Structures are given as C-alpha cells and as structure tokens.
C-alpha cells in the first residue's frame, strides 16, 4: 500500500462525510468545540472543562459514589474507569480555579486515582471491553489513561507539594513509555508505512496491527507536556523524560494528521488505512480533535497545528 507521502482521502468517503456534517451538534451530546478553545496552561483549567464539562448521574450509565466520583456501567456492573475518574478530577480542578472549596473534590479524585494505580505504574481497567475485533480482558491498559493521570498528578502536586503525586506521576510515565510488545502502550507508525517507523504513538487501545486512535494520542501528548513543565529546566528528572517524548510526539502529529482527514471530516482512528474498512467517523470527537489541536498550537506555536485546526474547524462552521 502506497501512502507516504502521497495520501489523499478516497472519494467513496464523501457520503459518510456528508452524513456526519449533517448530524454535527445534534442529538443528546451536542458536542461543540467552541467552549473548549483557549490558550493551554499547565496549572490552569484543563480545556475549560471546569466551566463547561458536567458529570451528572445518568440512569443505566453513570452514577456517583459517596464522594461524587463517577462510576460507569459496563455489562451489568458499575466500575471506575481511570479515564473518567481523571476527567472528573480535571473538571473539579477547573472549578477550583474559580471556587476554592472544590479543591477538596479535586484532591479526593486524585487520591482515588492513586488507589487505582497498579504497582507497575499502570492504570489497569477492571472490566472487559470490546474494541475493533478484539475483546480486552480485565487488566487492559491505555495510553490515554496514563496521559490523563499525568495531567491530574501534575496539578495535584502543584496544589499541594505532596510527594505521593510526584511518585504516582513518575510511575505512570515509566509505564506509558513501555512498548506494546512489553505490555505497555507505546507503538510506532510502522504498521501504516515502513517510512513512518521512527514516529511514535501512545495507543488508546493497544492492538496489533495498530489502529491509531487520534484523540487518545493527543490527550496523552498534553499529559506529557504537563509533566514536563513541572520542572522544565531539569535535564535528568522524569520531567525531562516527559519533555523528550512530548517533542517526539509533536513531530509524529505533524506527520500523521493528514491521514485522519477523510475529505471534509475526521476519522476516529485509521482502520480505513490499516484494515481497509470504512472509516470510523469521529462524530462528536471531531470537536475534540479541533480543540486539542488549538491547545497544541497554543503550546508549540507550530503552524501545522494552527492550519489543521482552521481546516477541521471550517468543515463544520
């Protein structure tokens, strides 16, 4: 398969694109990108979630425990999902920025996240999950959960100076950068094309051949950046290691964003190129892609992120 560097979206994707543009911003979720646009700050309100993200009990899907921490229903039981707990924590941190009493909720969620961490540094999911031709048994891992945890622990450490958050973040980072072949979450884009073997990705769903989920990768990049900026002048610390991987991910993202463009909308992953299937449209994740690209542009100043942000925004504006 010849992809690199002459990729263009297949014409047959156009019908799917038109469907997704028509349904954008409709239905129960109605996810829009505009509330989450803003210059990213490692100590600030994460993606403006504190102002706009909500965690409300939903019959048959989400409930809150005695501390308000969310549990999600999978099968017949409710479980703590490390990504959901992290997103709740980051939302509470954002609220704390304007309402100091919410600091307690944020730290309770950060501490609960520590209680979920395996001694290896991994956040192992306690339930089985089916994603794209594979059933993940309990104990599976995700780069997104590791990256989100870094964003949580960086903020918790900034707020308190307590070393347990530093230790938890360092352990999360060490597991994050372990290759998939060794049970971790790091892969390369070699499954897409041999010429891309030097470009790394942290997989939201570690499957081989890789499926390359975009939002999970971009969220993980933000986590690496947050951990780097805890001690940006250090050359030997875990923060420095996070910075090295963040910069490698920047180079990856600049090279591979084109493959997620299906000609007027974005794809959730690259199954259409890896497995030759119809693209999985990003649906509400198109908005997530847009605001994450803006955050990365605000961090790096790189025009590649700015240009893709503008182009992907134009598809639904």
N, C-alpha and C positions, 0 to 999 in steps of 0.2 A: 504494500500500500504506500503510494507516494503522497506524503502530507507536507513534509517540511521542505522548503518554506512556502510552497505554493498552494496553501489551503484556501478554498472558497466554499461557502455553505451550499449544500445540494439544493437544486430548485424544488425538489419534492417536499422540502421542509416548509414551503410557503403557506400551505393550508393550515398546518399546525400553528405557525406564527400568527396568522390572522385570527384563529380561534383564541389564542392567548391574549392578544391585544384587546379583543372584544370583551374578554372576561376580566381584564386587569382592574383591580379596585372594586370589584363587585363581590357579592356573596357575604358570608358571615365574617371572613377575616378582613377583607377590605384593606390589605396592607398597602400603604403608600410610603414612598421613600422620603418625602419632604420633611416630616417631623424629625428625622434622624440625621439630617445633614448638619454638619458643624465641624469646626477645626478640632482635631482629636488631641486630648490632653490626658496623659497617663494618670494624673491624680484627679481628673475631672469626672463628670457624669458620662459614663460609658455609652456612647452613641445616642445620648439624650434619652436613654431608657428610663431614667428616673422621672422624667416629665411625661413620658408617653406610654411606656410599657405597663401592662396590667397583669396581675395574677389573681384571677377570680375563680372560685370553685365552679366547676362545670360538671353537671350530672353525667355520670358514666365515663368521665375522662380525667378530671383533675380534682384533687382535694388537698386541703391544707392541714398540716399536723398542728399540734398544740402551740408550736412556736411560729406558725404561719408558713412553714417551709413546704413547698409543693411536692406532692406525690402524683405520679401518672399511672393510669391503669393500662396494663399490658396483659392481655388474656383475661383472667378472672381476678387478678390481684393488683394492688397498687404498689408501686416501687418508687424509690428515689432514683431519679435519673441524674447523673453528675452534671450533664449539660444544663438541664432545667434548674437544678439547685444553684449552679454558677450564675445563670442568667437572673435568677431571683436575687442572688447576693448582689450582683452588679446593679440591678434595679434599685435595691434598697440603699446601696452606696450613693447612687444618683439622687435619691430622695433626701438622704442625709445631708447632701451638699446645701440644701435649702431648708432642711428641717432636722436639726441636730439630734432630736430624740430617736430618729431612725438609725442612728449608729448602732444601737443595741441589736436591731433586727439584722443589719448587715453582718455584724460580727458573729451573731448566732448562726447565720447561714455559712459564714466562712469556717467556723468551728465544726459545723456539721459536715462540711466538705472534707475537712481533715479526717473526720471519723470514717469517711467512705474510702479513704486512700489506702491502697494495698502497700505492704512494706516495700515492694519494688518501686513505688512511686506512681504506679498506675491507678487509674480510676476504672475499676472493672464493673461492668454492668451486671446487676444481679438477676437479670431476666434474659430470656432468649429473644432473638429479634431476627426477622427475615428481611433481607435486603438484596435484591437483584441476584437471583439464582443461588443464594446461599442463606442457610439458617445459622446464625451465630448463637452458640450455646451460652448459657450464663458464664460470665467471666471475660467476655469480649471487651476490646479496648477501642478507643477512638482518639485520633489526634485532636479533634475539636474539643473533647472533654479535657485533655491535657492543656491545651492552649487557653481555654476559658479559665481553668483553675489558676494559671499564671496571672491572668488579669485580676482575679479575685485576691490572690495572696499578695500581689504587689500592692494593692490598695489597702489591704488589711495591715500589712507591715508598715506602710506609710502612716496609717492612722494610729497605730499602737506602738510600733517599735518592738513588738514581741517576736522572739526568735523562732517560735513554732511556725509562724507563717513563712519565714525565710527558709526554714528546713523543709517545709512541705513544698514550697515552690521549687527549690533546688532538686528535690526528688522527682517532682513532676517533669521538670525539664530533662533530667537524665533519662527518664523512661521515654519521653517524647522523641528523642533523637535516636532511639534504638531502631534499627532496621526491621521491617516487617518480617523478614526471614528469621529474625531472632525473637519474634513475638512482640515487637514494638509497632510503631506507626509510620516510620519514615520509608518512603519509596522514591523512585526516580521516574522520569517520563520516558524511560526506555521502552515501555510497553506501547507507547504511542508511536515512537520512531527512534531508531538507534542513535540518530544525531542529537537527541534530547536527553541522552543518558546522564549528562552532567548536571541536569536540573532536578532539584529535589522537590518533594511534596510531602506533607504530612496528611495521611489519609483519614478522612472521617470514618470510612468503612474499610478496614484492611482486607482487601480481597485481591486475589491474583487470577488473571491479569487485573491490573488496577482499573478502577472506574473513575477516579479523579474527580471527586465531588468538590465543586468550587467554593461554596460558602464556608464549608468546614475548613478548607485550606486558608482562606482569607482571615477568618476569625482566629485561627492558630497563629498566623503572622502577627496579628495585633497582640496576642498574648506574649509572643517572643519579644516584641517591641516593649511592652510594659515591663517585662522582667529585665531587659537590657537597661532601661532607663532608671532602674533602682540605683545603679552605680555605673553610670556611663563612662567615667574616667578610668575605671579599673581595667587592667589588662590581663588579669589572672583569675578573676572571680567567675562564678556561674553567670553573672550578668553579662560579662564579656562574651561568654559562650553563646548566650541567647542572642547577643548582637550579631555575632558571626553568622548564625543561622538565619536571623531575620534578613540580613543583607543578601544572603544566598537566595532566600525566598523572593525577595524583591526582583532579582534577576530572573527567577523562574516565572513569576507572574507576568512580567513584561513580555516574555516569550510565548506564553501559552494562552493568554486571554482571547486571542483570535479564534481559538478552537471552540470556545463556548458560545460564540456568536452564530446563530442559526439563520441569519438573514432578516433581522427585524425584532428579535427577541433573544433571550439567553437560555442555554441548557443548564440543567442542574448538575449534570456530570457529563462524561464523554463516552457513554455507552454507544452512541451513534458512530463513533470512530473506532473504539476498541472492539466492540462486539457486532458492529454492523446492523444495529437495531434502530428503530425510530428514536429520535432524541427524547429524553425526558425533559419536558419544558420546565423552566424554573418556576412558573406560576407566581406565587407570592414571593419566591426567592429572587425574582428579577429585581424587585425593590431592594432586597437585602444586598444583592450584588452592587447596586448603584451606590448605596450609602457607604458600603465598605470601601469601594474604590475612592469615594471622596475622602474618607478617613485616611486612606493610604496616600492619597495625593497631598493632604494637609501635613502628613508626617514627612514625606520624602521630597515634595516639590517636583516630582518627576512628571513630565508632561504626558508620558504614556498613560498613567493612571487618570490624568485630567481628561485626556482625549477619549478614553473608553467611558469614563463617567458621563461625559457630554453626549457621546453617541448613544449609549444604552438608555440614558435619560430621554433622549429625543424620540426613541421608539414608542414611548407611552405618553409623552407630553403632547 
